[in-house]
Structures are given as structure tokens and as C-alpha cells.
Amino acid sequence: MEILIVSGLSGSGKSKAASFLEDIGYYIIDNMPAEMILKFAEFCAAGNARYDRAALVYDIRSGGNFELLFDIVRQLKETVNCRLLFLTASSSTIIRRYKETRRLHPLAQQAGSLEEAVRMEEEMLRTVEEHADHIIDTSAMSTAKLRGELISLFGKVEGSDDFVVNFISFGYKHGLPMEADLVFDVRFLPNPFYMENLRALTGMDAPVYDYVMSFPQSREFADQVKSLLAYTLPHYREEGKTVLVVAVGCTGGHHRSVTLTRVLAEYVRSLGYRVKENHRDMSRD
């Protein structure tokens, strides 16, 4: 069993960190009092696998009994894999974030200003930072970088990859896929619908596939998009994108879009990426 205590300064990114930790398999509890942590650990040990990895967010809102927290962490380390993660950021960064979000600092009522509240919290949490197993300074860190740092420290969901390319073929007459990140319109290609022997078939059938790809503009278009994907996919992955949705559309979603989606999906799969393929409108009239 693993218990990760997540602490840090208000405005340092604990909420985002908790979301990312949940994505990689942690059961998240926010603002748990220190007095309840040992009981929770006992409950986890007696429970099912759902609680094998738990992340507990403990900060200034949780009561501030940090000496008790340190004692609990020491006890937990004797029996389970327990680590303390501390998130921090510069005072100027935290002040800027609070001004941008217009949120109220937890110590606002005790301090005369936001700057004073930040300084007070830094002093209160100094010993927590000193006891931390891992410290992440988010001052100049993008959301994607924070996610990458957490994955590096605490791992991915077992058996999964962190990036999937989802290809969708669709028909414009049925509307654009709302989840699409990239959209390619292939209505300029010759349409098998006007070939009587191909009309009732789809791009999953060899006669339609061969017909669409027999034209030089189809092959040239596919090559251009392949080059674009080969260039952009590593950058999407680097920026923390977990799912990239690539939509390919024709008029009805039966012939051209299905064919080109198959071509592009097979190419991206050959590059080593996880690929999903969905022909949304292929069976619709």
C-alpha cells in the first residue's frame, strides 16, 4: 500500500497536482485532518485494491497540527510506502496567481494584506517543507511540466500509455465532432457515392478503399497530413496532451473519410503511438 501526503503553499498548484495524481491511479482525499490519517490507513489496509494508492492533501486548511503530521508520517513509514510531497512557489508567483483568480487566501482574515498572508503561510509551512521527501517548485512550471514531473516521480497507471491518438471519420451533414482537436476535410476528393457499384459500400471495403486511394490527390493529401502528424504529435505529447482527437470528414461519412482515416491511423500506429479508430457516421443514412 502507498500513501502520499500532498502539502504546500496555497496557490502553489496542489489542486492541479491532485487531479494529475488521480489520473495516474491515486485515490484522492482533500483536506483530511491529521487525526484521521492513521484510521484511514487502517481502513485502506483492510479494504480492496481501490485504496492501494492514496494521496491525502494536507495543508493550512487542515488544522495546522504539523508536529502530529510528522509523527503520523513516521509511523506510516514503518508499515507502508509513505512519502511527503511539498509544492511551493515564489511569493510573487503566488500573489500574481491570487490576483488573477481573485480567490481569497486562507489566511486573508488574519493578515492585513495578501502579501502578508503569503509570508505568514511560508513561515507556518517551513518545517513541512524541511520534512518533505519531494519538493516541486511550480513558479516557472507549466501545467504540462507539472504533470510530467509527477509522472516521473510517482509513475503511470500500470499497463497504460499517457498519450492516445483518436481518429474519427465523420460526415459533415451530421455535424462536426465536438471533441476534435484537428479536422481535415476530404470532400475535395473524388466521391465513390457517384459510382453505382460502390455506393452501398464503405471505406472499410477494399473496392472503395482502392478507388479513393487510386487518385494522386488522395495519396498526396495523405502524405502531407502524415508529415504534419509526424511533426506535431511529439510536441502535443510533450505539452501534456493525453488524448489527441483527429477528425476526417466527407459529405456522408461513408467512403472518403473512412478510407483516409484508415490510412492515417495505420501510419500513426506504425510510428509507435497508441491509436483508436472510430467511424462515427459510417452506418448512418
C-alpha positions as a Markdown table, in Angstrom:
| # | Residue | x | y | z |
|---|---|---|---|---|
| 1 | Met | 0.0 | 0.0 | 0.0 |
| 2 | Glu | 1.2 | 3.5 | -0.8 |
| 3 | Ile | 0.1 | 6.8 | 0.9 |
| 4 | Leu | 1.3 | 10.1 | -0.5 |
| 5 | Ile | 0.8 | 13.2 | 1.7 |
| 6 | Val | 0.5 | 16.3 | -0.5 |
| 7 | Ser | 1.1 | 19.6 | 1.2 |
| 8 | Gly | 2.4 | 23.0 | 0.2 |
| 9 | Leu | 1.6 | 26.7 | -0.1 |
| 10 | Ser | -1.8 | 27.9 | -1.1 |
| 11 | Gly | -1.6 | 28.8 | -4.8 |
| 12 | Ser | 1.3 | 26.5 | -5.5 |
| 13 | Gly | -0.7 | 24.0 | -7.6 |
| 14 | Lys | -1.9 | 21.4 | -5.1 |
| 15 | Ser | -5.3 | 21.1 | -6.8 |
| 16 | Lys | -3.8 | 20.5 | -10.2 |
| 17 | Ala | -1.4 | 18.1 | -8.7 |
| 18 | Ala | -4.2 | 16.1 | -7.0 |
| 19 | Ser | -6.0 | 15.9 | -10.4 |
| 20 | Phe | -2.9 | 14.6 | -12.1 |
| 21 | Leu | -2.3 | 12.1 | -9.3 |
| 22 | Glu | -5.8 | 10.8 | -9.7 |
| 23 | Asp | -5.2 | 10.3 | -13.4 |
| 24 | Ile | -2.3 | 8.0 | -12.6 |
| 25 | Gly | -4.1 | 5.9 | -10.2 |
| 26 | Tyr | -4.2 | 7.6 | -6.8 |
| 27 | Tyr | -7.4 | 7.8 | -4.7 |
| 28 | Ile | -7.6 | 11.5 | -3.6 |
| 29 | Ile | -8.8 | 12.9 | -0.3 |
| 30 | Asp | -8.6 | 16.7 | 0.1 |
| 31 | Asn | -8.2 | 18.5 | 3.5 |
| 32 | Met | -8.0 | 15.4 | 5.8 |
| 33 | Pro | -7.3 | 16.2 | 9.4 |
| 34 | Ala | -4.1 | 14.6 | 10.7 |
| 35 | Glu | -6.0 | 12.9 | 13.5 |
| 36 | Met | -7.8 | 10.8 | 10.8 |
| 37 | Ile | -4.9 | 9.7 | 8.7 |
| 38 | Leu | -3.9 | 6.6 | 10.7 |
| 39 | Lys | -7.5 | 5.4 | 10.9 |
| 40 | Phe | -7.8 | 5.9 | 7.1 |
| 41 | Ala | -4.6 | 3.9 | 6.6 |
| 42 | Glu | -6.1 | 1.1 | 8.6 |
| 43 | Phe | -9.2 | 1.3 | 6.5 |
| 44 | Cys | -7.2 | 1.1 | 3.3 |
| 45 | Ala | -5.2 | -1.9 | 4.5 |
| 46 | Ala | -8.4 | -3.8 | 5.3 |
| 47 | Gly | -10.1 | -2.7 | 2.1 |
| 48 | Asn | -9.9 | -3.6 | -1.6 |
| 49 | Ala | -7.3 | -2.6 | -4.2 |
| 50 | Arg | -9.1 | 0.7 | -4.8 |
| 51 | Tyr | -7.2 | 2.2 | -1.9 |
| 52 | Asp | -3.8 | 0.7 | -2.5 |
| 53 | Arg | -2.6 | 4.1 | -3.7 |
| 54 | Ala | -3.9 | 7.1 | -1.8 |
| 55 | Ala | -3.0 | 10.7 | -1.9 |
| 56 | Leu | -4.0 | 12.9 | 1.0 |
| 57 | Val | -3.9 | 16.7 | 0.6 |
| 58 | Tyr | -2.9 | 18.3 | 4.0 |
| 59 | Asp | -2.3 | 22.0 | 4.2 |
| 60 | Ile | -3.0 | 25.1 | 6.2 |
| 61 | Arg | -6.8 | 24.4 | 6.0 |
| 62 | Ser | -6.4 | 21.0 | 7.8 |
| 63 | Gly | -5.7 | 22.5 | 11.2 |
| 64 | Gly | -2.0 | 23.2 | 11.1 |
| 65 | Asn | -1.0 | 20.5 | 13.6 |
| 66 | Phe | 2.2 | 19.7 | 11.7 |
| 67 | Glu | 4.1 | 18.1 | 14.6 |
| 68 | Leu | 1.3 | 15.5 | 14.7 |
| 69 | Leu | 1.5 | 15.1 | 11.0 |
| 70 | Phe | 5.3 | 14.4 | 11.2 |
| 71 | Asp | 4.7 | 11.8 | 13.9 |
| 72 | Ile | 2.0 | 10.1 | 11.8 |
| 73 | Val | 4.2 | 10.1 | 8.7 |
| 74 | Arg | 7.0 | 8.4 | 10.8 |
| 75 | Gln | 4.5 | 5.7 | 12.0 |
| 76 | Leu | 3.2 | 5.1 | 8.5 |
| 77 | Lys | 6.7 | 4.7 | 7.0 |
| 78 | Glu | 7.3 | 1.8 | 9.4 |
| 79 | Thr | 4.5 | -0.2 | 7.7 |
| 80 | Val | 3.7 | 1.2 | 4.3 |
| 81 | Asn | 5.3 | 3.2 | 1.5 |
| 82 | Cys | 4.6 | 6.7 | 2.7 |
| 83 | Arg | 6.0 | 9.9 | 1.2 |
| 84 | Leu | 5.5 | 13.6 | 1.7 |
| 85 | Leu | 5.3 | 15.8 | -1.4 |
| 86 | Phe | 5.6 | 19.6 | -0.9 |
| 87 | Leu | 4.6 | 22.1 | -3.6 |
| 88 | Thr | 6.0 | 25.6 | -3.4 |
| 89 | Ala | 6.3 | 28.7 | -5.5 |
| 90 | Ser | 7.8 | 32.2 | -5.1 |
| 91 | Ser | 5.9 | 34.8 | -3.2 |
| 92 | Ser | 5.5 | 37.0 | -6.3 |
| 93 | Thr | 4.1 | 34.0 | -8.3 |
| 94 | Ile | 1.6 | 33.1 | -5.6 |
| 95 | Ile | 0.4 | 36.8 | -5.3 |
| 96 | Arg | 0.1 | 37.0 | -9.1 |
| 97 | Arg | -2.0 | 33.8 | -9.2 |
| 98 | Tyr | -4.3 | 35.0 | -6.5 |
| 99 | Lys | -4.8 | 38.3 | -8.2 |
| 100 | Glu | -5.6 | 36.5 | -11.5 |
| 101 | Thr | -8.1 | 34.2 | -9.9 |
| 102 | Arg | -9.5 | 36.7 | -7.4 |
| 103 | Arg | -9.7 | 33.9 | -4.8 |
| 104 | Leu | -9.3 | 34.6 | -1.1 |
| 105 | His | -6.2 | 33.4 | 0.6 |
| 106 | Pro | -6.9 | 31.1 | 3.6 |
| 107 | Leu | -5.1 | 33.5 | 5.9 |
| 108 | Ala | -6.6 | 36.6 | 4.5 |
| 109 | Gln | -8.7 | 37.3 | 7.6 |
| 110 | Gln | -5.6 | 37.0 | 9.9 |
| 111 | Ala | -3.4 | 39.2 | 7.7 |
| 112 | Gly | -3.6 | 42.8 | 6.6 |
| 113 | Ser | -2.8 | 42.1 | 3.0 |
| 114 | Leu | -2.3 | 39.3 | 0.5 |
| 115 | Glu | 1.5 | 39.8 | 0.7 |
| 116 | Glu | 1.4 | 39.4 | 4.5 |
| 117 | Ala | -0.9 | 36.3 | 4.2 |
| 118 | Val | 1.6 | 34.6 | 1.9 |
| 119 | Arg | 4.5 | 35.5 | 4.2 |
| 120 | Met | 2.7 | 34.1 | 7.2 |
| 121 | Glu | 1.9 | 30.8 | 5.4 |
| 122 | Glu | 5.5 | 30.4 | 4.3 |
| 123 | Glu | 6.6 | 30.7 | 7.9 |
| 124 | Met | 4.0 | 28.2 | 9.1 |
| 125 | Leu | 4.8 | 25.6 | 6.5 |
| 126 | Arg | 8.6 | 25.9 | 6.6 |
| 127 | Thr | 9.0 | 22.8 | 8.8 |
| 128 | Val | 6.7 | 20.8 | 6.5 |
| 129 | Glu | 9.0 | 21.7 | 3.5 |
| 130 | Glu | 12.0 | 20.6 | 5.6 |
| 131 | His | 10.4 | 17.2 | 6.2 |
| 132 | Ala | 9.3 | 16.6 | 2.6 |
| 133 | Asp | 10.6 | 13.7 | 0.6 |
| 134 | His | 9.9 | 15.5 | -2.7 |
| 135 | Ile | 9.7 | 19.3 | -3.3 |
| 136 | Ile | 8.4 | 20.8 | -6.5 |
| 137 | Asp | 8.7 | 24.5 | -7.2 |
| 138 | Thr | 5.9 | 25.5 | -9.6 |
| 139 | Ser | 7.0 | 29.1 | -10.0 |
| 140 | Ala | 8.0 | 28.8 | -13.7 |
| 141 | Met | 6.3 | 25.5 | -14.3 |
| 142 | Ser | 3.6 | 25.0 | -16.9 |
| 143 | Thr | 0.6 | 22.7 | -16.2 |
| 144 | Ala | 2.1 | 20.1 | -18.6 |
| 145 | Lys | 5.5 | 20.3 | -16.9 |
| 146 | Leu | 3.9 | 19.7 | -13.5 |
| 147 | Arg | 2.1 | 16.7 | -14.9 |
| 148 | Gly | 5.3 | 15.3 | -16.3 |
| 149 | Glu | 7.2 | 15.8 | -13.1 |
| 150 | Leu | 4.5 | 14.0 | -11.1 |
| 151 | Ile | 4.5 | 11.1 | -13.6 |
| 152 | Ser | 8.3 | 11.0 | -13.4 |
| 153 | Leu | 8.2 | 10.8 | -9.6 |
| 154 | Phe | 5.1 | 8.6 | -9.0 |
| 155 | Gly | 4.6 | 6.7 | -12.2 |
| 156 | Lys | 1.9 | 6.0 | -14.7 |
| 157 | Val | -1.1 | 3.7 | -14.4 |
| 158 | Glu | 0.2 | 0.2 | -14.8 |
| 159 | Gly | -0.1 | -1.1 | -18.4 |
| 160 | Ser | -1.1 | 2.3 | -19.9 |
| 161 | Asp | 0.4 | 4.9 | -22.0 |
| 162 | Asp | 0.0 | 8.7 | -21.4 |
| 163 | Phe | -0.9 | 9.6 | -24.9 |
| 164 | Val | -3.5 | 8.3 | -27.3 |
| 165 | Val | -4.4 | 9.5 | -30.9 |
| 166 | Asn | -8.1 | 9.0 | -31.5 |
| 167 | Phe | -9.1 | 9.1 | -35.2 |
| 168 | Ile | -12.7 | 9.8 | -36.1 |
| 169 | Ser | -14.3 | 9.7 | -39.5 |
| 170 | Phe | -17.5 | 11.7 | -39.9 |
| 171 | Gly | -20.0 | 13.2 | -42.3 |
| 172 | Tyr | -20.4 | 16.9 | -42.5 |
| 173 | Lys | -24.1 | 16.6 | -42.9 |
| 174 | His | -24.2 | 15.0 | -39.4 |
| 175 | Gly | -22.1 | 17.8 | -37.8 |
| 176 | Leu | -18.6 | 18.2 | -36.7 |
| 177 | Pro | -17.3 | 16.0 | -33.8 |
| 178 | Met | -17.3 | 18.5 | -30.9 |
| 179 | Glu | -14.2 | 16.8 | -29.3 |
| 180 | Ala | -12.0 | 17.2 | -32.4 |
| 181 | Asp | -8.6 | 18.8 | -32.0 |
| 182 | Leu | -7.6 | 18.6 | -35.7 |
| 183 | Val | -10.1 | 18.5 | -38.5 |
| 184 | Phe | -9.4 | 17.5 | -42.1 |
| 185 | Asp | -11.9 | 18.0 | -44.9 |
| 186 | Val | -11.6 | 15.4 | -47.7 |
| 187 | Arg | -14.7 | 16.5 | -49.7 |
| 188 | Phe | -12.4 | 17.6 | -52.5 |
| 189 | Leu | -11.5 | 14.0 | -53.3 |
| 190 | Pro | -13.4 | 12.0 | -56.0 |
| 191 | Asn | -16.6 | 10.6 | -54.4 |
| 192 | Pro | -17.4 | 6.9 | -54.7 |
| 193 | Phe | -21.0 | 7.7 | -54.0 |
| 194 | Tyr | -21.5 | 8.5 | -57.7 |
| 195 | Met | -20.2 | 5.1 | -58.6 |
| 196 | Glu | -23.2 | 2.8 | -58.7 |
| 197 | Asn | -21.2 | -0.3 | -57.8 |
| 198 | Leu | -19.5 | 1.4 | -54.8 |
| 199 | Arg | -22.4 | 3.5 | -53.4 |
| 200 | Ala | -23.7 | 0.8 | -51.0 |
| 201 | Leu | -20.2 | 0.0 | -49.7 |
| 202 | Thr | -17.9 | 1.9 | -47.3 |
| 203 | Gly | -14.3 | 2.8 | -46.9 |
| 204 | Met | -13.9 | -0.5 | -44.9 |
| 205 | Asp | -14.4 | -2.4 | -48.2 |
| 206 | Ala | -11.5 | -2.9 | -50.5 |
| 207 | Pro | -13.2 | -1.7 | -53.7 |
| 208 | Val | -13.9 | 1.7 | -52.1 |
| 209 | Tyr | -10.5 | 2.0 | -50.4 |
| 210 | Asp | -8.7 | 1.1 | -53.6 |
| 211 | Tyr | -10.9 | 3.6 | -55.6 |
| 212 | Val | -10.3 | 6.5 | -53.3 |
| 213 | Met | -6.5 | 5.9 | -53.0 |
| 214 | Ser | -6.1 | 5.4 | -56.7 |
| 215 | Phe | -6.1 | 9.2 | -57.3 |
| 216 | Pro | -2.9 | 11.1 | -56.9 |
| 217 | Gln | -4.5 | 13.9 | -54.9 |
| 218 | Ser | -5.6 | 11.3 | -52.3 |
| 219 | Arg | -2.1 | 9.9 | -51.9 |
| 220 | Glu | -0.6 | 13.4 | -51.9 |
| 221 | Phe | -3.0 | 14.6 | -49.3 |
| 222 | Ala | -2.3 | 11.6 | -47.1 |
| 223 | Asp | 1.4 | 12.2 | -47.4 |
| 224 | Gln | 1.0 | 15.9 | -46.4 |
| 225 | Val | -1.1 | 15.0 | -43.4 |
| 226 | Lys | 1.3 | 12.2 | -42.4 |
| 227 | Ser | 4.2 | 14.7 | -42.4 |
| 228 | Leu | 2.1 | 17.1 | -40.3 |
| 229 | Leu | 1.3 | 14.4 | -37.7 |
| 230 | Ala | 4.8 | 13.1 | -37.6 |
| 231 | Tyr | 6.0 | 16.6 | -36.7 |
| 232 | Thr | 3.2 | 17.7 | -34.3 |
| 233 | Leu | 2.5 | 14.5 | -32.3 |
| 234 | Pro | 5.7 | 14.6 | -30.2 |
| 235 | His | 5.0 | 18.2 | -29.4 |
| 236 | Tyr | 1.4 | 17.5 | -28.3 |
| 237 | Arg | 2.7 | 14.8 | -26.1 |
| 238 | Glu | 5.5 | 17.0 | -24.7 |
| 239 | Glu | 2.9 | 19.6 | -23.7 |
| 240 | Gly | 1.0 | 17.1 | -21.7 |
| 241 | Lys | -1.8 | 16.2 | -24.1 |
| 242 | Thr | -3.2 | 12.8 | -23.1 |
| 243 | Val | -5.7 | 12.4 | -26.0 |
| 244 | Leu | -5.5 | 14.0 | -29.4 |
| 245 | Val | -8.6 | 13.7 | -31.5 |
| 246 | Val | -8.1 | 13.8 | -35.3 |
| 247 | Ala | -11.3 | 14.0 | -37.3 |
| 248 | Val | -11.5 | 13.4 | -41.0 |
| 249 | Gly | -14.8 | 14.4 | -42.7 |
| 250 | Cys | -16.5 | 13.9 | -46.0 |
| 251 | Thr | -20.1 | 14.5 | -47.0 |
| 252 | Gly | -21.8 | 11.5 | -45.5 |
| 253 | Gly | -19.0 | 9.8 | -43.6 |
| 254 | His | -19.2 | 6.5 | -45.5 |
| 255 | His | -16.5 | 6.5 | -48.1 |
| 256 | Arg | -13.7 | 9.1 | -48.4 |
| 257 | Ser | -13.4 | 10.0 | -44.7 |
| 258 | Val | -13.4 | 6.3 | -43.7 |
| 259 | Thr | -10.7 | 5.5 | -46.2 |
| 260 | Leu | -8.4 | 8.4 | -45.2 |
| 261 | Thr | -8.9 | 7.7 | -41.5 |
| 262 | Arg | -7.8 | 4.2 | -42.0 |
| 263 | Val | -4.7 | 5.3 | -43.9 |
| 264 | Leu | -3.7 | 7.9 | -41.3 |
| 265 | Ala | -4.5 | 5.7 | -38.3 |
| 266 | Glu | -2.3 | 2.9 | -39.7 |
| 267 | Tyr | 0.6 | 5.3 | -40.3 |
| 268 | Val | 0.4 | 6.8 | -36.8 |
| 269 | Arg | 0.2 | 3.3 | -35.4 |
| 270 | Ser | 3.4 | 2.4 | -37.3 |
| 271 | Leu | 5.1 | 5.3 | -35.5 |
| 272 | Gly | 4.5 | 3.5 | -32.2 |
| 273 | Tyr | 1.7 | 5.6 | -30.8 |
| 274 | Arg | -1.5 | 4.2 | -29.2 |
| 275 | Val | -4.3 | 4.7 | -31.7 |
| 276 | Lys | -8.1 | 4.4 | -31.5 |
| 277 | Glu | -10.2 | 4.4 | -34.7 |
| 278 | Asn | -13.9 | 5.3 | -34.8 |
| 279 | His | -16.1 | 5.6 | -37.9 |
| 280 | Arg | -18.9 | 7.7 | -36.4 |
| 281 | Asp | -21.3 | 8.0 | -39.3 |
| 282 | Met | -20.4 | 5.0 | -41.4 |
| 283 | Ser | -23.7 | 3.2 | -40.6 |
| 284 | Arg | -25.9 | 6.2 | -40.8 |
| 285 | Asp | -28.0 | 7.2 | -43.8 |
